[in-house]
Amino acid sequence: MIENRSDIKSGSNLEKLLLSGQFAVTAELGPPRGADRSAIEKKAEILKGYGDAFNITDCQTAVVRMSSIASGRIVLDAGIEPIIQMTCRDRNRIAIQSDLLGAAALGLKNLLCLTGDHQKFGDHPMAKGVFDIDSVQLIHMVKTLRDEKRFQSGQELKASEPKFFIGAAENPFADPFKFRAVRLAKKIAAGADFIQTQIIYNVKKFHEWMNMVADMGLHEKVFILAGVAPLKSAGMAKHMKHNVPGMDVPDEVMSRMTAASAAKKGKEEGIKICLEVIEQVREIKGVAGVHVMAVEWEEAVPEIIQQARLFPRPTV
């Protein structure tokens, strides 16, 4: 049981659903590389009803896209609840706090705090990374604004404070593995209300991490959403295994995707593996929901949620 369940911090649908004890579903909605809001509205129409809130990515992989805050307002207008991602890569602490106030004024209630992918991986590798603060400091900054009405400088916020349900990301598979639960504890201490994990293909290792989390009592202090994602092909699986830092793709998954891709059934097998992971993580103590990352494959989300028997979504 999460402590202080009656203490509503933002009033978001995601927060209220998690506080009610329901198994939550979140997914991702990537903004376009252009200024056409209809691209977001089309994705929102596909996803509507198949999740409780949706991550609006913030220039994911350091590639320029429409603002996550502006996109979040469009998504909200379309009738689904956004989770705004905010990275430290592109903003100093002044700009971050300014954007937080603006996002709150636009009615956005969920925030995912990230350090951000390094700019060398994106489409502007020559750009100067800011990294004035990191994700743990960002979490603490948002909590201080919300709960103490103080800016990061210590000055009092005399107007309305931004009331966010604060999220963070965590990778159970990164090295050194034995310190991953300790890192989670730092984010919880800083003020994280919910956690979305890295994509899970190695359920056994994820279970080991969750055991460490439970041994420290952290599952009673934060809502943990297990990250899942459907693979499209053997090529995608190979890229995940060898080129994405902190990703753990077991050989068994590689073999299944290789055979399925050869039979031109890669997407079907990828969805099947995703469903198997969802079924297994639902049984793990401390898992409060799943976060579905079907990158640029939003059409797969309704199928996954329906087949996982997570549809229709509950109302609170």
N, C-alpha and C positions, 0 to 999 in steps of 0.2 A: 504494500500500500504506500502510495506517495504521501509524504508529509504535507500538511496544510492543504488538503484537497479543497476546502471551502474558500480558500484565499484566491479569488479570481483576480488575475493580474492584467489581462487584456480584454477579456470577454469575447475572444475569437471563438469560432466554431470548433477549431482544432483543440483549443485549450479545454473548452467545456466538454467535448466528447472524451478526451483523455481523462479528465477529472471524473467523468461518470463511470470509468472502468471499461468502456468499449474499446475493442481492438481497432486501432486507427489505420487509415490508408492515406498516404500522400504520394504524389507523383510529380514529375517535372514537366514544365512548359518552357521551352526555350524561345526567347524573343528573336525576331528576325534581324537579318543584316540589312535593314532598310527602315524607312519611315512609314510603312504601310500597316496601319493598325488592323486591317482586315486579316492579315496573316495570323495575328494573335487571336482574333475573334474566331477564326476557323478552328484553331487548335482547342480553344476553350469549349467550343461546341462539341467536339469529339470527346473531350474529357469530362464534361459536365455530368455529375451524378455518379462518377466512378472513383471518387476520392473525396476526402474531407477537407483537403487544402492542397495547393499545388505550388511547388517551388518555381519561382521566376528567377532564372539564372542571371548572374551579374558578369557579363562578358566572359562566359565560360571558356576555359583554356586560353585566356588572354586574347581572345578574338573579339573585335569590335562588334557589338550588337546594340539594339535599342536599350535604353535605360531600363533597369529592372524595376525602378520605382514607377516610371511612366507606364511600363507594361503591366505592372501590378494593378494600377488604377483601371486600365482597360479591361483586365481580367475581372476585376471586381464589378465593373459595369456590366460585364457579360454574365454575371450571376454565379461565379465561383470564387472561392476564397483563396487569395494568394499568400505565399510565404516568400517574402522578399529576401533574396540573397544580397549580402553586402560584403565586399572584399576590402582588405586593407591595402591591396596592391596599388590602387589608383587614387587614393585620397589621403590627405593628412587629417589630423584629429579635428581641425576646424571644419573641413568639408564634410567629414563623416557626421559630425553632430548637426550641421546644417541640413544634411540630407535626412537624418533621422527625424528632425522636426517637420520637414516637408512631407515625409512619408506618412507620419502620424496625422498631419493635417488633411491628407488625402484619404484617410480612413483605413490605412493599412495597419494590421494588428499583429502579424507574425513576421519574425525576422530571423534569418539564419546568418550567423556571424562566421566569416571565413577569412583566413589570411590571404588566399588567392593564389592561383597558378602563376608561376613566374612568367614575366613578359617574354622571355626568350622562347617560350613554347608557342607563342601566338603569332598574329599577323603583323605585329609591330615590334619585332625583337629589339629595335633600336630605342624603344621608349624607355624613359626613366621610371623605374619602380619606386613607389613612395615608401610603403612599408614603415610608416611612422610608428605604428603600433601593430601588434599581432592579434590573432583571433581571441586569445584569452583576455588580453587587455581590452579589446573591443567589447567582449561580453560584459566585463566589469563596468565599462563606460556606459553601456546601455542600461544596465541594472541601476547604476547610480543616478542616471537621469530619471528613470522611472520611479524608483523607490525613495530616493533622497532629494529629488528635484535639485540636483547639483550638476553643473558642467564638469568636464574632466579637469578643468583648471581649479575647481573648488568653489567657483562662484555660484551663487544661488540662482536657480531658474525660477523667476517670479511669475511667469505665464504658465499655461497648461503644459504638463509634462507628457512626453510620448509614452503611451502604455503598450508595450510590446510583450508578446509571448516569445521568449528568447530561446533560439535554437543554436546548436553547434553541430559540427561534423566530427566524427571519430573514425579512425581506421584501426580495426582490431588486428590487422595482419602485418602492420609495419614493424620493422625491427627498431630497437630490441623489444621482442614480444612481451617479455615479463614486465615491462614498464607501461604497457598500453592502458591498463586499468588505472594506473597512477596518473597518467595524463588526463584520463577522463575525470578523475577526481578534481584536478585543477580547474577544469572547465565548469564543473558543478559548483565548486567553491566560488568561482568568479561570478556565477549567477545564471548558468544555463538551466532552462526549464525542460527542454527536450533535446534529444540527440538523434541525428540521422547517421547511420554508419556507412562505411565503404561497401561496395557491392560484395555480396557473399556468394561464393561458389564452393568454398571449403567450409561446410557446415560444422564439421568436427572441430576445426580450429576456432571457429566462431563460438561454439559451445564452450570450449576451454576458456576463452576470454570472458564469456558471460559468467562462468563459474567464479573467476577471479573478481569480476564486478560484484557478484552476489556476496562473495566472502567479505568484501569491504563494505557491504551494505549500500552500495551506490544505486542499485536498482530501486531503492526505496526513496531516493532523493531526486530522481530525474526520470522522464519518460524516454525509453529507448526504442527507436524505430529501426528495424533491420533493413538494410539496403539490399534490394534485389534488382536484377536486370535481365531481360531476355537477350540472348545472343542471336545474331542473324546468320552467322556463317562460321566456318572453321577459321577463315582469315581474321574475323573479328576476335575470335577466341585466342588466336595466336598473338594478335596485337595486344590484347588485354594481358596475356601471360608474360610477354617479353618486353613490352614498351610502356606499360602504365605502372608507375612506382606504387608499391604497396598493394598490388593486386595479387591474389592467390587463386590461380585457376588450376585445379588438380588435373593430373594426367587422364583420369577417367572421363572428365568433362571434355578434354581435348579429343579423346578417342571417339566419344559419342558425336561430337560436332563434326569431326573429320568424316566419319561414316555417313552422317546425315547429309552433309554438304555434297558428298559424292553422289548421293541418291537424289540430289536437288530438293532436299527436305530440311535444309538448315534452319529456316525460321520456325518450322513446326517443332523441331527438336529443341531449339532454344527456348521456346515458350514452355515446352514440357519440363525442361530442367528448372526453369524459373518457378513453375508451379510446385515442383517437388521441394525446392528450397523454402518456399512460403509455408508449405505444409509442415516441414520440419522445424522451422524457427518459431512457428506459432506455439509449439509445445515446450519451448525453452523458458525457464523461469526468468522473469524480468523483461521479456520482450513485450512492448505495449502496442506494437503495430509494425507495418512494413512501409518502406519508401521505395516506390517503383521508378527505376530510372530507364525508361525506354527512349534513349536519346534520338531525337528526330524520327521517332517511330511511335508517335502518340496513338496511332490506330491500334497498336497491340494492347494498350492498357485496358480498354473495355473487355476484350477477350480474356485477359489474364484475371481481372477482378471477378468476372462472372464465373470462370472455371474454378477459381479458388474459393468459390462460395462466399465472397465478400460483398456481394451485391444482392439487394439494394443497400446503400449506406444508411446507417441509423441517423435519426434526427434527435437533437437535444435542445 
